[in-house]
């Protein structure tokens, strides 16, 4: 199979494309689970070394590992797919936090707030969610959205970890003083 040659030559962009073509033209092939696994692996092998770079390959890897797990759960590739899917998801979380924190530190609070809201919608990690909630409240304050700051601090108060909660309480007081 041409896709295997590309894969062995470490030409992962071409191997992903070739495996995808094969999958699309031969959806009932006896080795289709192998093909889907190799699609995911081809994307996984394209991941950059650090999480502060574009991670589109991680999104694609998660997508195809997910397809493998849902459609071909009884295959020998499942254990490795679960492990790598978990790693990709962790890297995607790290990337989103990195970008959101970058915007916050550079005082682009509207972009930071949007990124933190995206994190809340898409990730379940408690510590990351608490950090994001705190930064959304702080961003609202810095954007002079004092009513929003108060509303969000109330909304998030029960979900914050201890360190984040004290900071939110402090900024809630600031917001109350600004709305008087």
Buried (B, 14 or more C-beta within 10 A) or exposed (E): BEBBEBBEEEBBEBBBBBBBEBBEEEEEEEEBBBBBBBBBBBBBBBBEEEBEEEBEBBEBBBBBBBBBBEEBEEBEBBEBBEEBBEBBBBBBBBBBBBBBBBBBEEEBBEBBBBBBBBBBEEBEBEEBBBBBBBBBBBBBBBBEBBEBBBBBBEEBBEEBBEEBBEBBEEBBEEBEEEEE
